[in-house]
Amino acid sequence: MRIFVIVWSGQFVSTIGSYVTSFAITLWAWQLTDQATALTLIVFFNQAASLLVAPFAGVIVDGLRPIFGQRWSRKQLIILSDTVAALSTVAILLLHLTGHLQVWHFYVTSAINGIFSNIQELAYSTSIALMLPKQHYTRASSMVSMLHYGPSIFAPALAGSPLLHHWVIWHSMD
């Protein structure tokens, strides 16, 4: 159970980071465009890309050499997915800092993250049975539920706290 808890903890932190980023980008898109269409398209591109990769995700996770003839372990796929998520966030930051950020960049990174999060979730969920004896499946299942619902609750608060801090400072200057 110890190894599962370590992996689960890493995934929990990663999921919070991904959800915070997603929430912040949604707010940022609203701030840039002042249109609900931009928010809808961010979600659309994420979900559409995830849906399109779904039929192939099982083949990729099962390691049947679908990518450049290379077999990828589940561990490698989880690490790759986390790396892609981090790099897409850095790309958005760099585009912002250089003054080149446009709303379509959110759509592209959202689609990329949709693809890799689908693969990551499948790689993680199929790895659980390999990490644990059967008597721990119920406990692991509860922890995996927490992995989804916990960050869904905490991420908006974490993403919004810098905005709240900025708003308080800004309005205290009036």
Disulfide bonds with the S-S distance in Angstrom:
none
